[in-house]
Amino acid sequence: MKRKSLAIDMDGVIADVEAHALQIYYERFGKLWTKEDASGKPEKDLLPDGYFRKFVLEPGFFRSAPVMDGAVEALQKLQEHYDIYIVSAAMEFPLSLPEKYDWMTEHFPFISWRNLVFCGDKSIISTDFMIDDHPKNLDHFSGQSIIFSSFHNFDINRYPRINNWEEGLILLTNPLSPLLI
Ligand SMILES: [Mg+2]
């Protein structure tokens, strides 16, 4: 049987850019801000006064982001079953391209550069599955969409949801998974 293909987003899915921004905010201003404080708000309002956007535009932001918990182990296992493509709308932040490439090489060396897709609009992607935290990317996807939980998407109910990579692994590899039956 032909291996199925799986597109996986970077920011908010395998790269915890939100935790990264909260940490920078704390280090710079001494104020503890949490994802709970931003729950239900749009992504750009993660931090007060537009600081999330400001941090994202700073050189080095993407290169130093922490890996989402369990992502390395999960992708290693998923690669046994799927052709994995890391798909990032990185053109929104052109300076992030080399940073994201270096970040992938450091943390996910088992994913070939051939499987990295840095693009502007994800509607061109035609894999069998897509995992993303933004419904705007999932809404125009022709395959099976899966939403990765984030503080800004809790009200979205139209896709199967995974709250973490442990759940992602089960949903995509357990033979009893509703997506695989
Ligand atoms: Mg994302």
Backbone and ligand atoms as CSV (ligand in chain L), in Angstrom:
chain,resi,resn,atom,element,x,y,z
A,1,MET,N,N,0.837,-1.198,0.000
A,1,MET,CA,C,0.000,0.000,0.000
A,1,MET,C,C,0.874,1.251,0.000
A,2,LYS,N,N,0.478,2.238,-0.778
A,2,LYS,CA,C,1.266,3.470,-0.864
A,2,LYS,C,C,1.257,4.212,0.467
A,3,ARG,N,N,2.437,4.684,0.854
A,3,ARG,CA,C,2.519,5.462,2.097
A,3,ARG,C,C,1.761,6.763,1.943
A,4,LYS,N,N,1.062,7.138,2.985
A,4,LYS,CA,C,0.328,8.401,2.951
A,4,LYS,C,C,1.277,9.539,3.334
A,5,SER,N,N,0.904,10.724,2.894
A,5,SER,CA,C,1.739,11.897,3.168
A,5,SER,C,C,1.083,12.783,4.224
A,6,LEU,N,N,1.932,13.421,5.004
A,6,LEU,CA,C,1.469,14.194,6.148
A,6,LEU,C,C,2.208,15.529,6.187
A,7,ALA,N,N,1.452,16.627,6.099
A,7,ALA,CA,C,2.039,17.970,6.209
A,7,ALA,C,C,1.923,18.440,7.649
A,8,ILE,N,N,3.038,18.901,8.202
A,8,ILE,CA,C,3.053,19.352,9.593
A,8,ILE,C,C,3.568,20.789,9.655
A,9,ASP,N,N,2.796,21.633,10.299
A,9,ASP,CA,C,3.148,23.038,10.492
A,9,ASP,C,C,4.328,23.162,11.482
A,10,MET,N,N,5.020,24.288,11.433
A,10,MET,CA,C,6.109,24.512,12.398
A,10,MET,C,C,5.621,25.298,13.619
A,11,ASP,N,N,5.302,26.580,13.416
A,11,ASP,CA,C,5.020,27.464,14.558
A,11,ASP,C,C,3.731,27.068,15.266
A,12,GLY,N,N,3.850,26.824,16.555
A,12,GLY,CA,C,2.677,26.440,17.344
A,12,GLY,C,C,2.347,24.971,17.245
A,13,VAL,N,N,3.180,24.197,16.486
A,13,VAL,CA,C,2.911,22.762,16.317
A,13,VAL,C,C,4.163,21.927,16.667
A,14,ILE,N,N,5.291,22.213,16.021
A,14,ILE,CA,C,6.530,21.550,16.452
A,14,ILE,C,C,7.496,22.556,17.090
A,15,ALA,N,N,7.289,23.858,16.807
A,15,ALA,CA,C,8.098,24.910,17.441
A,15,ALA,C,C,7.182,25.690,18.379
A,16,ASP,N,N,7.545,25.743,19.644
A,16,ASP,CA,C,6.676,26.410,20.615
A,16,ASP,C,C,7.020,27.901,20.675
A,17,VAL,N,N,6.644,28.602,19.593
A,17,VAL,CA,C,6.972,30.030,19.501
A,17,VAL,C,C,6.212,30.854,20.544
A,18,GLU,N,N,5.086,30.320,20.986
A,18,GLU,CA,C,4.301,31.065,21.977
A,18,GLU,C,C,5.005,31.040,23.342
A,19,ALA,N,N,5.412,29.846,23.773
A,19,ALA,CA,C,6.151,29.754,25.031
A,19,ALA,C,C,7.424,30.597,24.957
A,20,HIS,N,N,8.040,30.611,23.790
A,20,HIS,CA,C,9.268,31.378,23.570
A,20,HIS,C,C,9.009,32.871,23.780
A,21,ALA,N,N,7.943,33.379,23.183
A,21,ALA,CA,C,7.610,34.803,23.312
A,21,ALA,C,C,7.267,35.148,24.765
A,22,LEU,N,N,6.545,34.271,25.441
A,22,LEU,CA,C,6.192,34.516,26.849
A,22,LEU,C,C,7.449,34.585,27.714
A,23,GLN,N,N,8.422,33.722,27.407
A,23,GLN,CA,C,9.679,33.694,28.152
A,23,GLN,C,C,10.486,34.980,27.922
A,24,ILE,N,N,10.539,35.419,26.669
A,24,ILE,CA,C,11.270,36.658,26.353
A,24,ILE,C,C,10.613,37.848,27.071
A,25,TYR,N,N,9.275,37.862,27.052
A,25,TYR,CA,C,8.533,38.945,27.711
A,25,TYR,C,C,8.868,38.986,29.203
A,26,TYR,N,N,8.919,37.808,29.803
A,26,TYR,CA,C,9.240,37.726,31.237
A,26,TYR,C,C,10.664,38.208,31.509
A,27,GLU,N,N,11.592,37.752,30.666
A,27,GLU,CA,C,12.999,38.135,30.884
A,27,GLU,C,C,13.211,39.630,30.697
A,28,ARG,N,N,12.465,40.213,29.748
A,28,ARG,CA,C,12.694,41.618,29.434
A,28,ARG,C,C,11.955,42.576,30.364
A,29,PHE,N,N,10.760,42.185,30.773
A,29,PHE,CA,C,9.920,43.116,31.547
A,29,PHE,C,C,9.621,42.624,32.960
A,30,GLY,N,N,10.028,41.376,33.279
A,30,GLY,CA,C,9.777,40.856,34.616
A,30,GLY,C,C,8.323,40.551,34.882
A,31,LYS,N,N,7.507,40.503,33.823
A,31,LYS,CA,C,6.083,40.226,34.006
A,31,LYS,C,C,5.774,38.825,33.513
A,32,LEU,N,N,5.157,38.055,34.402
A,32,LEU,CA,C,4.780,36.692,34.033
A,32,LEU,C,C,3.449,36.720,33.293
A,33,TRP,N,N,3.474,36.320,32.030
A,33,TRP,CA,C,2.268,36.269,31.201
A,33,TRP,C,C,2.123,34.831,30.736
A,34,THR,N,N,0.943,34.298,30.692
A,34,THR,CA,C,0.788,32.883,30.341
A,34,THR,C,C,-0.154,32.721,29.158
A,35,LYS,N,N,-0.153,31.502,28.598
A,35,LYS,CA,C,-1.078,31.213,27.503
A,35,LYS,C,C,-2.521,31.336,27.986
A,36,GLU,N,N,-2.731,31.043,29.264
A,36,GLU,CA,C,-4.090,31.165,29.820
A,36,GLU,C,C,-4.549,32.627,29.797
A,37,ASP,N,N,-3.614,33.534,30.037
A,37,ASP,CA,C,-3.970,34.960,30.004
A,37,ASP,C,C,-4.472,35.374,28.624
A,38,ALA,N,N,-3.990,34.680,27.596
A,38,ALA,CA,C,-4.354,35.049,26.220
A,38,ALA,C,C,-5.438,34.140,25.642
A,39,SER,N,N,-5.937,33.221,26.433
A,39,SER,CA,C,-6.881,32.224,25.925
A,39,SER,C,C,-8.071,32.873,25.226
A,40,GLY,N,N,-8.353,32.385,24.024
A,40,GLY,CA,C,-9.500,32.882,23.268
A,40,GLY,C,C,-9.201,34.104,22.420
A,41,LYS,N,N,-8.033,34.710,22.603
A,41,LYS,CA,C,-7.682,35.882,21.790
A,41,LYS,C,C,-7.020,35.443,20.489
A,42,PRO,N,N,-6.985,36.332,19.480
A,42,PRO,CA,C,-6.235,35.976,18.267
A,42,PRO,C,C,-4.750,35.833,18.570
A,43,GLU,N,N,-4.036,35.105,17.712
A,43,GLU,CA,C,-2.623,34.833,17.982
A,43,GLU,C,C,-1.809,36.104,18.196
A,44,LYS,N,N,-2.104,37.133,17.415
A,44,LYS,CA,C,-1.304,38.369,17.511
A,44,LYS,C,C,-1.429,39.025,18.893
A,45,ASP,N,N,-2.475,38.665,19.639
A,45,ASP,CA,C,-2.684,39.251,20.960
A,45,ASP,C,C,-2.199,38.340,22.094
A,46,LEU,N,N,-1.277,37.443,21.773
A,46,LEU,CA,C,-0.692,36.596,22.826
A,46,LEU,C,C,-0.139,37.456,23.964
A,47,LEU,N,N,0.526,38.558,23.580
A,47,LEU,CA,C,1.123,39.446,24.579
A,47,LEU,C,C,0.511,40.845,24.467
A,48,PRO,N,N,0.510,41.614,25.554
A,48,PRO,CA,C,-0.022,42.977,25.497
A,48,PRO,C,C,0.804,43.857,24.566
A,49,ASP,N,N,0.180,44.912,24.077
A,49,ASP,CA,C,0.849,45.971,23.297
A,49,ASP,C,C,1.562,45.453,22.046
A,50,GLY,N,N,1.051,44.371,21.470
A,50,GLY,CA,C,1.613,43.875,20.210
A,50,GLY,C,C,3.000,43.276,20.339
A,51,TYR,N,N,3.395,42.881,21.531
A,51,TYR,CA,C,4.765,42.407,21.715
A,51,TYR,C,C,5.050,41.068,21.042
A,52,PHE,N,N,4.012,40.264,20.844
A,52,PHE,CA,C,4.270,38.996,20.157
A,52,PHE,C,C,4.804,39.265,18.755
A,53,ARG,N,N,4.111,40.128,18.036
A,53,ARG,CA,C,4.530,40.481,16.675
A,53,ARG,C,C,5.931,41.119,16.684
A,54,LYS,N,N,6.166,41.981,17.669
A,54,LYS,CA,C,7.488,42.636,17.736
A,54,LYS,C,C,8.604,41.609,17.942
A,55,PHE,N,N,8.364,40.648,18.834
A,55,PHE,CA,C,9.388,39.629,19.097
A,55,PHE,C,C,9.625,38.757,17.864
A,56,VAL,N,N,8.538,38.397,17.190
A,56,VAL,CA,C,8.630,37.514,16.023
A,56,VAL,C,C,9.497,38.151,14.929
A,57,LEU,N,N,9.464,39.465,14.857
A,57,LEU,CA,C,10.218,40.167,13.812
A,57,LEU,C,C,11.688,40.365,14.186
A,58,GLU,N,N,12.049,40.035,15.418
A,58,GLU,CA,C,13.439,40.218,15.830
A,58,GLU,C,C,14.329,39.088,15.286
A,59,PRO,N,N,15.528,39.447,14.748
A,59,PRO,CA,C,16.442,38.401,14.279
A,59,PRO,C,C,16.753,37.421,15.412
A,60,GLY,N,N,16.764,36.137,15.102
A,60,GLY,CA,C,17.109,35.119,16.088
A,60,GLY,C,C,15.910,34.511,16.793
A,61,PHE,N,N,14.722,35.122,16.622
A,61,PHE,CA,C,13.550,34.623,17.353
A,61,PHE,C,C,13.241,33.171,16.986
A,62,PHE,N,N,13.134,32.882,15.701
A,62,PHE,CA,C,12.749,31.526,15.285
A,62,PHE,C,C,13.865,30.514,15.551
A,63,ARG,N,N,15.105,30.973,15.396
A,63,ARG,CA,C,16.242,30.053,15.574
A,63,ARG,C,C,16.328,29.539,17.005
A,64,SER,N,N,15.885,30.364,17.974
A,64,SER,CA,C,16.054,29.980,19.376
A,64,SER,C,C,14.761,29.484,20.020
A,65,ALA,N,N,13.732,29.233,19.225
A,65,ALA,CA,C,12.459,28.748,19.787
A,65,ALA,C,C,12.618,27.327,20.331
A,66,PRO,N,N,11.941,27.006,21.434
A,66,PRO,CA,C,12.006,25.633,21.942
A,66,PRO,C,C,11.146,24.681,21.108
A,67,VAL,N,N,11.519,23.422,21.141
A,67,VAL,CA,C,10.741,22.393,20.445
A,67,VAL,C,C,9.489,22.081,21.265
A,68,MET,N,N,8.362,21.902,20.603
A,68,MET,CA,C,7.132,21.526,21.292
A,68,MET,C,C,7.336,20.170,21.980
A,69,ASP,N,N,6.821,20.041,23.193
A,69,ASP,CA,C,6.988,18.803,23.957
A,69,ASP,C,C,6.605,17.572,23.139
A,70,GLY,N,N,7.486,16.596,23.104
A,70,GLY,CA,C,7.182,15.309,22.477
A,70,GLY,C,C,7.231,15.296,20.958
A,71,ALA,N,N,7.528,16.453,20.336
A,71,ALA,CA,C,7.454,16.518,18.868
A,71,ALA,C,C,8.532,15.657,18.198
A,72,VAL,N,N,9.752,15.677,18.731
A,72,VAL,CA,C,10.836,14.917,18.091
A,72,VAL,C,C,10.508,13.421,18.090
A,73,GLU,N,N,10.127,12.911,19.254
A,73,GLU,CA,C,9.825,11.481,19.375
A,73,GLU,C,C,8.628,11.111,18.485
A,74,ALA,N,N,7.610,11.957,18.485
A,74,ALA,CA,C,6.402,11.663,17.700
A,74,ALA,C,C,6.718,11.638,16.208
A,75,LEU,N,N,7.493,12.608,15.727
A,75,LEU,CA,C,7.775,12.655,14.287
A,75,LEU,C,C,8.674,11.491,13.867
A,76,GLN,N,N,9.574,11.093,14.771
A,76,GLN,CA,C,10.405,9.918,14.454
A,76,GLN,C,C,9.530,8.687,14.242
A,77,LYS,N,N,8.531,8.517,15.111
A,77,LYS,CA,C,7.646,7.361,14.990
A,77,LYS,C,C,6.716,7.508,13.784
A,78,LEU,N,N,6.208,8.721,13.571
A,78,LEU,CA,C,5.287,8.933,12.438
A,78,LEU,C,C,5.990,8.694,11.103
A,79,GLN,N,N,7.296,8.970,11.087
A,79,GLN,CA,C,8.048,8.791,9.845
A,79,GLN,C,C,8.112,7.315,9.432
A,80,GLU,N,N,7.893,6.418,10.372
A,80,GLU,CA,C,7.851,4.987,10.030
A,80,GLU,C,C,6.603,4.671,9.200
A,81,HIS,N,N,5.567,5.516,9.320
A,81,HIS,CA,C,4.289,5.252,8.667
A,81,HIS,C,C,3.963,6.218,7.526
A,82,TYR,N,N,4.503,7.428,7.600
A,82,TYR,CA,C,4.097,8.484,6.671
A,82,TYR,C,C,5.299,9.151,6.020
A,83,ASP,N,N,5.060,9.723,4.838
A,83,ASP,CA,C,6.017,10.670,4.264
A,83,ASP,C,C,5.682,12.026,4.867
A,84,ILE,N,N,6.597,12.536,5.677
A,84,ILE,CA,C,6.334,13.768,6.420
A,84,ILE,C,C,6.920,14.975,5.685
A,85,TYR,N,N,6.110,16.011,5.558
A,85,TYR,CA,C,6.565,17.287,5.015
A,85,TYR,C,C,6.320,18.371,6.060
A,86,ILE,N,N,7.362,19.133,6.363
A,86,ILE,CA,C,7.210,20.260,7.279
A,86,ILE,C,C,6.853,21.469,6.430
A,87,VAL,N,N,5.677,22.019,6.678
A,87,VAL,CA,C,5.158,23.100,5.831
A,87,VAL,C,C,4.967,24.353,6.674
A,88,SER,N,N,5.710,25.397,6.322
A,88,SER,CA,C,5.634,26.645,7.078
A,88,SER,C,C,5.396,27.813,6.130
A,89,ALA,N,N,4.431,28.656,6.472
A,89,ALA,CA,C,4.185,29.860,5.653
A,89,ALA,C,C,5.241,30.906,6.022
A,90,ALA,N,N,6.482,30.524,5.832
A,90,ALA,CA,C,7.619,31.319,6.320
A,90,ALA,C,C,7.805,32.620,5.548
A,91,MET,N,N,7.192,32.730,4.361
A,91,MET,CA,C,7.393,33.946,3.574
A,91,MET,C,C,6.818,35.176,4.265
A,92,GLU,N,N,5.935,34.955,5.249
A,92,GLU,CA,C,5.415,36.097,6.006
A,92,GLU,C,C,6.560,36.793,6.749
A,93,PHE,N,N,7.569,36.020,7.095
A,93,PHE,CA,C,8.742,36.558,7.796
A,93,PHE,C,C,9.989,36.104,7.044
A,94,PRO,N,N,10.368,36.817,5.967
A,94,PRO,CA,C,11.461,36.350,5.099
A,94,PRO,C,C,12.764,36.102,5.840
A,95,LEU,N,N,13.025,36.896,6.879
A,95,LEU,CA,C,14.273,36.696,7.629
A,95,LEU,C,C,14.301,35.354,8.339
A,96,SER,N,N,13.113,34.751,8.502
A,96,SER,CA,C,13.038,33.504,9.263
A,96,SER,C,C,13.505,32.294,8.453
A,97,LEU,N,N,13.640,32.439,7.122
A,97,LEU,CA,C,13.933,31.266,6.286
A,97,LEU,C,C,15.208,30.529,6.715
A,98,PRO,N,N,16.384,31.225,6.757
A,98,PRO,CA,C,17.586,30.489,7.193
A,98,PRO,C,C,17.480,30.024,8.639
A,99,GLU,N,N,16.799,30.811,9.480
A,99,GLU,CA,C,16.655,30.413,10.888
A,99,GLU,C,C,15.840,29.133,11.005
A,100,LYS,N,N,14.775,29.056,10.245
A,100,LYS,CA,C,13.916,27.866,10.314
A,100,LYS,C,C,14.640,26.641,9.735
A,101,TYR,N,N,15.413,26.861,8.681
A,101,TYR,CA,C,16.184,25.759,8.104
A,101,TYR,C,C,17.200,25.234,9.131
A,102,ASP,N,N,17.936,26.156,9.762
A,102,ASP,CA,C,18.936,25.740,10.767
A,102,ASP,C,C,18.267,25.065,11.963
A,103,TRP,N,N,17.119,25.576,12.347
A,103,TRP,CA,C,16.379,25.007,13.492
A,103,TRP,C,C,15.963,23.567,13.184
A,104,MET,N,N,15.472,23.355,11.968
A,104,MET,CA,C,15.065,21.998,11.570
A,104,MET,C,C,16.274,21.064,11.554
A,105,THR,N,N,17.385,21.553,11.012
A,105,THR,CA,C,18.593,20.730,10.933
A,105,THR,C,C,19.080,20.328,12.323
A,106,GLU,N,N,18.974,21.262,13.275
A,106,GLU,CA,C,19.426,20.957,14.634
A,106,GLU,C,C,18.485,19.978,15.346
A,107,HIS,N,N,17.184,20.264,15.303
A,107,HIS,CA,C,16.244,19.505,16.140
A,107,HIS,C,C,15.623,18.291,15.437
A,108,PHE,N,N,15.502,18.350,14.112
A,108,PHE,CA,C,14.873,17.253,13.375
A,108,PHE,C,C,15.782,16.804,12.225
A,109,PRO,N,N,17.012,16.367,12.560
A,109,PRO,CA,C,17.961,16.016,11.491
A,109,PRO,C,C,17.495,14.833,10.645
A,110,PHE,N,N,16.510,14.095,11.136
A,110,PHE,CA,C,16.011,12.933,10.388
A,110,PHE,C,C,14.991,13.341,9.321
A,111,ILE,N,N,14.636,14.628,9.257
A,111,ILE,CA,C,13.765,15.128,8.187
A,111,ILE,C,C,14.662,15.768,7.124
A,112,SER,N,N,14.617,15.225,5.915
A,112,SER,CA,C,15.475,15.716,4.834
A,112,SER,C,C,15.062,17.126,4.400
A,113,TRP,N,N,16.019,17.882,3.881
A,113,TRP,CA,C,15.690,19.202,3.328
A,113,TRP,C,C,14.688,19.086,2.182
A,114,ARG,N,N,14.647,17.910,1.542
A,114,ARG,CA,C,13.666,17.704,0.462
A,114,ARG,C,C,12.243,17.747,0.992
A,115,ASN,N,N,12.090,17.539,2.269
A,115,ASN,CA,C,10.753,17.491,2.866
A,115,ASN,C,C,10.399,18.778,3.617
A,116,LEU,N,N,11.192,19.827,3.375
A,116,LEU,CA,C,10.868,21.127,3.969
A,116,LEU,C,C,10.205,21.994,2.917
A,117,VAL,N,N,9.029,22.518,3.241
A,117,VAL,CA,C,8.288,23.363,2.301
A,117,VAL,C,C,8.039,24.714,2.967
A,118,PHE,N,N,8.833,25.715,2.565
A,118,PHE,CA,C,8.628,27.073,3.066
A,118,PHE,C,C,7.869,27.835,1.984
A,119,CYS,N,N,6.675,28.306,2.322
A,119,CYS,CA,C,5.805,28.851,1.293
A,119,CYS,C,C,5.090,30.097,1.792
A,120,GLY,N,N,4.190,30.610,0.945
A,120,GLY,CA,C,3.389,31.757,1.347
A,120,GLY,C,C,1.966,31.362,1.673
A,121,ASP,N,N,1.400,30.528,0.810
A,121,ASP,CA,C,-0.012,30.143,0.944
A,121,ASP,C,C,-0.094,28.613,0.959
A,122,LYS,N,N,-0.600,28.068,2.033
A,122,LYS,CA,C,-0.607,26.608,2.175
A,122,LYS,C,C,-1.694,25.916,1.374
A,123,SER,N,N,-2.546,26.693,0.683
A,123,SER,CA,C,-3.626,26.031,-0.071
A,123,SER,C,C,-3.066,25.214,-1.242
A,124,ILE,N,N,-1.795,25.418,-1.575
A,124,ILE,CA,C,-1.173,24.662,-2.663
A,124,ILE,C,C,-0.778,23.242,-2.211
A,125,ILE,N,N,-0.794,22.991,-0.931
A,125,ILE,CA,C,-0.355,21.700,-0.388
A,125,ILE,C,C,-1.433,20.632,-0.619
A,126,SER,N,N,-0.995,19.471,-1.104
A,126,SER,CA,C,-1.985,18.424,-1.409
A,126,SER,C,C,-1.576,17.071,-0.823
A,127,THR,N,N,-1.141,17.092,0.419
A,127,THR,CA,C,-0.831,15.840,1.112
A,127,THR,C,C,-2.134,15.162,1.552
A,128,ASP,N,N,-2.019,13.968,2.106
A,128,ASP,CA,C,-3.225,13.266,2.589
A,128,ASP,C,C,-3.729,13.856,3.909
A,129,PHE,N,N,-2.808,14.265,4.769
A,129,PHE,CA,C,-3.163,14.821,6.077
A,129,PHE,C,C,-2.416,16.140,6.284
A,130,MET,N,N,-3.027,17.020,7.080
A,130,MET,CA,C,-2.333,18.251,7.470
A,130,MET,C,C,-2.622,18.548,8.943
A,131,ILE,N,N,-1.551,18.825,9.692
A,131,ILE,CA,C,-1.696,19.241,11.094
A,131,ILE,C,C,-1.268,20.703,11.186
A,132,ASP,N,N,-2.155,21.548,11.708
A,132,ASP,CA,C,-1.864,22.975,11.783
A,132,ASP,C,C,-2.652,23.564,12.946
A,133,ASP,N,N,-2.184,24.689,13.475
A,133,ASP,CA,C,-2.940,25.329,14.562
A,133,ASP,C,C,-3.875,26.416,14.043
A,134,HIS,N,N,-3.767,26.742,12.753
A,134,HIS,CA,C,-4.612,27.816,12.208
A,134,HIS,C,C,-5.689,27.281,11.263
A,135,PRO,N,N,-6.954,27.508,11.601
A,135,PRO,CA,C,-8.022,27.052,10.692
A,135,PRO,C,C,-7.905,27.641,9.295
A,136,LYS,N,N,-7.315,28.838,9.161
A,136,LYS,CA,C,-7.194,29.443,7.822
A,136,LYS,C,C,-6.381,28.544,6.889
A,137,ASN,N,N,-5.466,27.756,7.448
A,137,ASN,CA,C,-4.683,26.828,6.622
A,137,ASN,C,C,-5.425,25.526,6.383
A,138,LEU,N,N,-6.254,25.132,7.328
A,138,LEU,CA,C,-6.966,23.850,7.232
A,138,LEU,C,C,-8.225,23.971,6.387
A,139,ASP,N,N,-8.824,25.165,6.351
A,139,ASP,CA,C,-10.116,25.334,5.680
A,139,ASP,C,C,-10.051,25.057,4.179
A,140,HIS,N,N,-8.905,25.324,3.561
A,140,HIS,CA,C,-8.810,25.152,2.111
A,140,HIS,C,C,-7.994,23.918,1.737
A,141,PHE,N,N,-7.830,23.042,2.691
A,141,PHE,CA,C,-7.036,21.837,2.460
A,141,PHE,C,C,-7.963,20.718,1.980
A,142,SER,N,N,-7.535,20.003,0.927
A,142,SER,CA,C,-8.421,18.987,0.327
A,142,SER,C,C,-8.318,17.633,1.030
A,143,GLY,N,N,-7.256,17.413,1.819
A,143,GLY,CA,C,-7.117,16.151,2.535
A,143,GLY,C,C,-7.780,16.215,3.900
A,144,GLN,N,N,-7.322,15.347,4.790
A,144,GLN,CA,C,-7.864,15.313,6.151
A,144,GLN,C,C,-7.132,16.324,7.036
A,145,SER,N,N,-7.868,17.317,7.500
A,145,SER,CA,C,-7.285,18.326,8.384
A,145,SER,C,C,-7.320,17.871,9.836
A,146,ILE,N,N,-6.284,18.239,10.584
A,146,ILE,CA,C,-6.219,17.971,12.026
A,146,ILE,C,C,-5.745,19.261,12.685
A,147,ILE,N,N,-6.492,19.708,13.693
A,147,ILE,CA,C,-6.091,20.960,14.349
A,147,ILE,C,C,-5.280,20.665,15.600
A,148,PHE,N,N,-4.171,21.416,15.744
A,148,PHE,CA,C,-3.306,21.276,16.928
A,148,PHE,C,C,-3.696,22.385,17.904
A,149,SER,N,N,-4.036,22.003,19.126
A,149,SER,CA,C,-4.573,22.970,20.084
A,149,SER,C,C,-3.618,24.109,20.377
A,150,SER,N,N,-4.217,25.307,20.443
A,150,SER,CA,C,-3.468,26.488,20.818
A,150,SER,C,C,-4.427,27.426,21.544
A,151,PHE,N,N,-3.883,28.403,22.254
A,151,PHE,CA,C,-4.737,29.326,23.020
A,151,PHE,C,C,-5.719,30.065,22.123
A,152,HIS,N,N,-5.401,30.178,20.820
A,152,HIS,CA,C,-6.237,30.987,19.925
A,152,HIS,C,C,-7.244,30.162,19.125
A,153,ASN,N,N,-7.286,28.834,19.326
A,153,ASN,CA,C,-8.199,28.055,18.464
A,153,ASN,C,C,-9.182,27.155,19.222
A,154,PHE,N,N,-9.376,27.394,20.507
A,154,PHE,CA,C,-10.224,26.497,21.287
A,154,PHE,C,C,-11.678,26.483,20.822
A,155,ASP,N,N,-12.112,27.531,20.148
A,155,ASP,CA,C,-13.516,27.600,19.726
A,155,ASP,C,C,-13.758,26.927,18.370
A,156,ILE,N,N,-12.724,26.357,17.784
A,156,ILE,CA,C,-12.881,25.717,16.469
A,156,ILE,C,C,-13.241,24.244,16.669
A,157,ASN,N,N,-14.391,23.846,16.142
A,157,ASN,CA,C,-14.853,22.470,16.372
A,157,ASN,C,C,-14.981,21.645,15.094
A,158,ARG,N,N,-14.548,22.186,13.981
A,158,ARG,CA,C,-14.831,21.483,12.722
A,158,ARG,C,C,-13.760,20.479,12.290
A,159,TYR,N,N,-12.723,20.312,13.100
A,159,TYR,CA,C,-11.675,19.348,12.742
A,159,TYR,C,C,-11.346,18.442,13.912
A,160,PRO,N,N,-10.884,17.227,13.630
A,160,PRO,CA,C,-10.331,16.425,14.724
A,160,PRO,C,C,-9.227,17.222,15.392
A,161,ARG,N,N,-9.171,17.155,16.717
A,161,ARG,CA,C,-8.237,17.989,17.475
A,161,ARG,C,C,-7.224,17.115,18.218
A,162,ILE,N,N,-5.966,17.560,18.222
A,162,ILE,CA,C,-4.975,16.939,19.108
A,162,ILE,C,C,-4.447,18.023,20.033
A,163,ASN,N,N,-4.339,17.687,21.312
A,163,ASN,CA,C,-3.886,18.658,22.317
A,163,ASN,C,C,-2.383,18.631,22.518
A,164,ASN,N,N,-1.756,17.566,22.060
A,164,ASN,CA,C,-0.305,17.418,22.232
A,164,ASN,C,C,0.160,16.324,21.270
A,165,TRP,N,N,1.476,16.064,21.258
A,165,TRP,CA,C,2.007,15.107,20.288
A,165,TRP,C,C,1.726,13.649,20.647
A,166,GLU,N,N,1.505,13.417,21.933
A,166,GLU,CA,C,1.103,12.067,22.334
A,166,GLU,C,C,-0.228,11.698,21.672
A,167,GLU,N,N,-1.157,12.639,21.712
A,167,GLU,CA,C,-2.457,12.405,21.074
A,167,GLU,C,C,-2.316,12.318,19.553
A,168,GLY,N,N,-1.395,13.109,18.999
A,168,GLY,CA,C,-1.185,13.075,17.553
A,168,GLY,C,C,-0.706,11.718,17.085
A,169,LEU,N,N,0.188,11.153,17.872
A,169,LEU,CA,C,0.731,9.837,17.533
A,169,LEU,C,C,-0.372,8.777,17.550
A,170,ILE,N,N,-1.220,8.839,18.557
A,170,ILE,CA,C,-2.317,7.869,18.653
A,170,ILE,C,C,-3.273,8.046,17.479
A,171,LEU,N,N,-3.641,9.287,17.199
A,171,LEU,CA,C,-4.629,9.543,16.137
A,171,LEU,C,C,-4.138,9.066,14.772
A,172,LEU,N,N,-2.815,9.135,14.554
A,172,LEU,CA,C,-2.292,8.813,13.225
A,172,LEU,C,C,-1.669,7.425,13.109
A,173,THR,N,N,-1.575,6.703,14.215
A,173,THR,CA,C,-0.962,5.364,14.101
A,173,THR,C,C,-1.808,4.248,14.701
A,174,ASN,N,N,-2.701,4.574,15.623
A,174,ASN,CA,C,-3.506,3.514,16.224
A,174,ASN,C,C,-4.503,2.979,15.178
A,175,PRO,N,N,-4.484,1.659,14.911
A,175,PRO,CA,C,-5.390,1.104,13.893
A,175,PRO,C,C,-6.864,1.368,14.205
A,176,LEU,N,N,-7.175,1.646,15.460
A,176,LEU,CA,C,-8.571,1.902,15.845
A,176,LEU,C,C,-8.921,3.399,15.731
A,177,SER,N,N,-7.960,4.214,15.324
A,177,SER,CA,C,-8.210,5.658,15.185
A,177,SER,C,C,-9.329,5.887,14.190
A,178,PRO,N,N,-10.271,6.791,14.505
A,178,PRO,CA,C,-11.370,7.077,13.565
A,178,PRO,C,C,-10.883,7.611,12.225
A,179,LEU,N,N,-9.693,8.171,12.178
A,179,LEU,CA,C,-9.171,8.714,10.914
A,179,LEU,C,C,-8.626,7.619,10.012
A,180,LEU,N,N,-8.351,6.455,10.588
A,180,LEU,CA,C,-7.663,5.417,9.808
A,180,LEU,C,C,-8.574,4.239,9.460
A,181,ILE,N,N,-9.779,4.236,10.007
A,181,ILE,CA,C,-10.684,3.116,9.735
A,181,ILE,C,C,-11.364,3.308,8.385
L,1,MG,MG,MG,1.275,27.548,13.078
